[in-house]
Amino acid sequence: MINYFHGEYRFLSNFWFAEVEFEGIIYSSVEHAFQAAKTLNPEIRRVIRFLSLPSYAKRYTKGILVRPDWNKVRLGIMEQLVRQKFTKHFDLKKKLLDTGEQELIEGNIWNDTFWGICKGKGENNLGKILMKIRAELNALMV
């Protein structure tokens, strides 16, 4: 089981620098693109695109007005962005495949029980997306 996306497994984090595209714009990480997707405001998206760190992108969107359909579309957007990360970047694809059949858990201490697991509780949606994409990539290798 991999239950924390740090150290050797930091590449599984959305904060890992790997360019992805969202609605025709290139972002430097999944986190940048995901935070930009929260809004329909092109000016906010432009600012997010040029922030130097993924953590700055996350912090920048605290308190913004999110798009009205956000709760309906966020899982699909995350899956699309994570899939790009591991299909467009061969080195990351190999690293993901090298995790074998291990369960991937986005363990955290910041109380994110939607994308990960904190204090033994959570849905682990990011981990589930990663394992789904890993299974799809493995199926293509057969």
C-alpha positions as CSV (number, residue, x, y, z in Angstrom):
1,M,0.0,0.0,0.0
2,I,1.2,3.5,-0.8
3,N,-0.6,5.8,1.6
4,Y,1.2,9.1,1.3
5,F,2.3,10.9,-1.9
6,H,5.7,12.2,-0.7
7,G,9.3,11.1,-1.1
8,E,9.6,8.3,-3.6
9,Y,5.9,8.6,-4.5
10,R,5.7,12.4,-4.7
11,F,5.1,12.0,-8.5
12,L,1.6,10.8,-7.6
13,S,0.7,14.2,-6.2
14,N,-1.1,16.8,-8.2
15,F,1.6,19.2,-7.1
16,W,4.2,17.4,-9.3
17,F,5.3,19.6,-12.2
18,A,4.0,17.9,-15.4
19,E,2.3,20.0,-18.1
20,V,-1.3,19.3,-18.8
21,E,-3.9,21.1,-20.9
22,F,-7.3,22.3,-19.9
23,E,-9.6,23.9,-22.4
24,G,-6.8,24.8,-24.8
25,I,-4.5,26.3,-22.1
26,I,-1.3,24.6,-20.9
27,Y,-0.7,24.5,-17.1
28,S,2.5,23.5,-15.3
29,S,0.8,20.9,-13.0
30,V,-2.5,19.1,-12.5
31,E,-3.1,21.3,-9.5
32,H,-2.7,24.5,-11.5
33,A,-5.2,23.3,-14.1
34,F,-7.6,21.9,-11.6
35,Q,-7.7,25.1,-9.6
36,A,-8.2,27.1,-12.8
37,A,-11.1,24.8,-13.8
38,K,-13.0,25.9,-10.6
39,T,-13.9,29.2,-12.2
40,L,-15.3,30.3,-15.5
41,N,-13.5,33.7,-15.1
42,P,-10.7,33.9,-17.8
43,E,-8.7,36.5,-15.8
44,I,-8.6,34.3,-12.7
45,R,-7.5,31.3,-14.9
46,R,-4.8,33.5,-16.5
47,V,-3.4,34.5,-13.1
48,I,-3.4,30.8,-11.9
49,R,-1.6,29.7,-15.1
50,F,1.4,31.9,-14.3
51,L,1.7,31.2,-10.6
52,S,5.1,29.7,-9.9
53,L,4.0,26.9,-7.5
54,P,1.0,24.6,-7.3
55,S,0.5,25.5,-3.7
56,Y,0.1,29.2,-4.8
57,A,-2.6,28.1,-7.3
58,K,-4.5,26.3,-4.5
59,R,-4.2,29.2,-2.1
60,Y,-5.2,31.7,-4.8
61,T,-8.6,30.0,-5.3
62,K,-9.6,30.1,-1.6
63,G,-12.7,32.1,-1.4
64,I,-13.3,32.6,-5.2
65,L,-16.8,32.1,-6.6
66,V,-16.7,28.6,-8.1
67,R,-18.6,27.7,-11.2
68,P,-22.2,26.6,-10.5
69,D,-21.7,23.1,-11.8
70,W,-18.4,22.4,-9.9
71,N,-19.6,19.6,-7.7
72,K,-21.0,17.8,-10.8
73,V,-17.9,18.2,-13.0
74,R,-14.9,18.1,-10.6
75,L,-14.4,14.3,-10.6
76,G,-14.4,14.2,-14.4
77,I,-12.1,17.1,-14.7
78,M,-9.7,15.6,-12.2
79,E,-9.7,12.3,-14.0
80,Q,-9.1,14.0,-17.4
81,L,-6.1,16.0,-16.0
82,V,-4.6,13.0,-14.1
83,R,-5.0,10.8,-17.2
84,Q,-3.1,13.4,-19.3
85,K,-0.3,13.6,-16.7
86,F,0.3,9.8,-17.0
87,T,-0.2,9.4,-20.7
88,K,1.7,12.4,-22.0
89,H,4.8,12.0,-19.8
90,F,6.4,8.6,-20.4
91,D,8.6,8.8,-17.3
92,L,5.5,9.3,-15.0
93,K,3.6,6.6,-16.8
94,K,6.4,4.1,-16.1
95,K,6.6,5.2,-12.4
96,L,2.8,4.7,-12.1
97,L,3.0,1.3,-13.7
98,D,5.9,0.4,-11.4
99,T,3.6,0.8,-8.4
100,G,2.1,-2.6,-9.5
101,E,-1.1,-3.6,-7.8
102,Q,-0.5,-1.5,-4.6
103,E,-3.4,0.4,-3.3
104,L,-2.9,4.1,-3.8
105,I,-4.2,6.3,-0.9
106,E,-3.9,10.1,-0.9
107,G,-3.2,10.2,2.8
108,N,-3.2,13.7,4.3
109,I,-3.3,15.7,7.5
110,W,-5.3,18.7,6.1
111,N,-8.7,17.0,6.5
112,D,-9.3,16.3,2.8
113,T,-11.7,13.4,3.0
114,F,-13.0,13.8,-0.6
115,W,-9.8,13.4,-2.6
116,G,-7.9,11.4,0.1
117,I,-8.0,9.9,3.6
118,C,-7.4,11.7,6.8
119,K,-7.3,10.0,10.2
120,G,-8.7,6.8,8.7
121,K,-11.7,8.5,7.0
122,G,-12.3,9.5,3.4
123,E,-13.4,8.7,-0.1
124,N,-9.9,8.7,-1.6
125,N,-11.2,9.8,-5.0
126,L,-7.7,10.8,-6.2
127,G,-6.3,7.4,-5.2
128,K,-9.2,5.7,-7.1
129,I,-8.6,7.8,-10.2
130,L,-4.9,6.9,-10.1
131,M,-5.6,3.2,-9.7
132,K,-8.2,3.3,-12.6
133,I,-5.7,5.0,-14.9
134,R,-3.0,2.5,-13.9
135,A,-5.4,-0.4,-14.7
136,E,-6.2,1.2,-18.1
137,L,-2.5,1.6,-18.9
138,N,-1.8,-2.0,-17.8
139,A,-4.6,-3.2,-20.1
140,L,-3.0,-1.4,-23.0
141,M,0.3,-3.2,-22.4
142,V,-1.2,-6.7,-22.8
